[in-house]
Amino acid sequence: MTSEMTAPAVSAEPLWRLGTAYFSRKTVLTAAELGVFTTLSGAPASSDELAKRLELHPRGARDFFDTLVALGVLSREGEVYHNTPLAEHYLNSDRASYVGAFLNAADARWNQLIDALRTGEPQNRWGSGAQMFTEQYRTTAAWRNFTAGMDYLNGMIGPVLAEAFDWSTVTSVVDVGGARGNLAAAILRGHPHVEAGVMDLPGVEPVFHEHMTQLGLSGKITFHPGNFFEDPMPGAQALVMSHVLHDWGVSEREQLVAAAFSALPSGGVLLICDPMIDDDRQGPAGALLTSLNMLMVTPHGSEYTRADCRSWLEKAGFTGLTEAELGTHNTLITARKP
Ligand SMILES: C[S@@+](CC[C@H](N)C(=O)[O-])C[C@H]1O[C@@H](n2cnc3c(N)ncnc32)[C@H](O)[C@@H]1O
């Protein structure tokens, strides 16, 4: 028997699964781009009606809509398609929680992975420092799309963070780079005795207030406009940096950790949360993949190992480090100022 005729020793199934995971993502994001979920919101429709509204050719339409049912973003009762709650919240572009634009931008970016790997350059043109954000998000609508994407990510860890740390003796917290306050809101909901604040760039303030109104928390969380590389961090007993350190290179991370140390009182705590890489750098895949994403969106950002994070904290003078897993590959490291 020639080698070509031998049954393969290695199953192709894992590769096939990776391939169909890509098909799944592309199908859902194409549906968001076409407006499937926006048109179905409040107006369920049959396959023919939906294809007509979206100007789709009938050949693929039914398979497309039924695939969306199989993937859990549509449901079908008889012949009538509806949004599932997941799609209604995150994929209906009429909602402030819409993440279709955010995820589609990521899709376009990942087509540039080969260029990012060859050049080491981010695949956008937004400069570095605070400019990286202010150039990219020039309008309130752009900040809204971006912070909706952030909330889609931090919404999965906020309630866990509120439980994973003992907030009973903390009276005040500021979420540094806290975007429109979604994570601060999760802490406040779990621990109403805590005075909560957010520090972020001034351009975020309109979407912060908009989001607080939507959450029914108007006036409950203070917004501190500022640039964390230039302005002192607000004084609070606890400072949070969630998905902030991974945006920057090592020297900037050390600068931010040192600035937090200066701002905290003795006994104060810094909470750092990012999708951290295992110390042996063999996983988790989710953290390593987001590290590649940081390659494409920032000049110097990446995910980092827990050991790296511990070293920056200890260098700044923090002690009493603790670690907890928050899910979706996010690790929480806490550290106290002596
Ligand atoms: C990747 S987002 C993370 C948002 C949020 N902490 C979360 O976990 O979803 C980084 C945040 O840092 C803010 N930021 C970036 N540069 C900043 C600066 N120089 N000063 C203050 N905030 C900044 C951005 O506006 C953005 O809200």
PDBQT file of the ligand as one rigid body, heavy atoms in Angstrom, charges set to zero:
ROOT
HETATM    1  C1  LIG A 401      -9.266  49.235  26.058  1.00  0.00    +0.000 C 
HETATM    2  S1  LIG A 401     -10.241  50.452  26.817  1.00  0.00    +0.000 S 
HETATM    3  C2  LIG A 401     -10.764  49.671  28.330  1.00  0.00    +0.000 C 
HETATM    4  C3  LIG A 401     -12.021  50.281  28.891  1.00  0.00    +0.000 C 
HETATM    5  C4  LIG A 401     -12.521  49.675  30.213  1.00  0.00    +0.000 C 
HETATM    6  N1  LIG A 401     -11.577  49.856  31.280  1.00  0.00    +0.000 N 
HETATM    7  C5  LIG A 401     -12.878  48.224  30.055  1.00  0.00    +0.000 C 
HETATM    8  O1  LIG A 401     -12.370  47.374  30.798  1.00  0.00    +0.000 OA
HETATM    9  O2  LIG A 401     -13.711  47.921  29.183  1.00  0.00    +0.000 OA
HETATM   10  C6  LIG A 401      -9.017  51.623  27.380  1.00  0.00    +0.000 C 
HETATM   11  C7  LIG A 401      -9.617  52.879  27.993  1.00  0.00    +0.000 C 
HETATM   12  O3  LIG A 401      -8.542  53.755  28.379  1.00  0.00    +0.000 OA
HETATM   13  C8  LIG A 401      -8.904  55.078  28.029  1.00  0.00    +0.000 C 
HETATM   14  N2  LIG A 401      -7.687  55.872  27.837  1.00  0.00    +0.000 N 
HETATM   15  C9  LIG A 401      -6.786  55.720  26.850  1.00  0.00    +0.000 A 
HETATM   16  N3  LIG A 401      -5.806  56.611  26.973  1.00  0.00    +0.000 NA
HETATM   17  C10 LIG A 401      -6.100  57.350  28.076  1.00  0.00    +0.000 A 
HETATM   18  C11 LIG A 401      -5.441  58.409  28.722  1.00  0.00    +0.000 A 
HETATM   19  N4  LIG A 401      -4.287  58.892  28.248  1.00  0.00    +0.000 N 
HETATM   20  N5  LIG A 401      -6.001  58.929  29.844  1.00  0.00    +0.000 NA
HETATM   21  C12 LIG A 401      -7.171  58.431  30.320  1.00  0.00    +0.000 A 
HETATM   22  N6  LIG A 401      -7.844  57.406  29.733  1.00  0.00    +0.000 NA
HETATM   23  C13 LIG A 401      -7.302  56.874  28.631  1.00  0.00    +0.000 A 
HETATM   24  C14 LIG A 401      -9.690  54.908  26.743  1.00  0.00    +0.000 C 
HETATM   25  O4  LIG A 401     -10.465  56.032  26.434  1.00  0.00    +0.000 OA
HETATM   26  C15 LIG A 401     -10.506  53.666  27.034  1.00  0.00    +0.000 C 
HETATM   27  O5  LIG A 401     -11.730  53.957  27.648  1.00  0.00    +0.000 OA
ENDROOT
TORSDOF 0
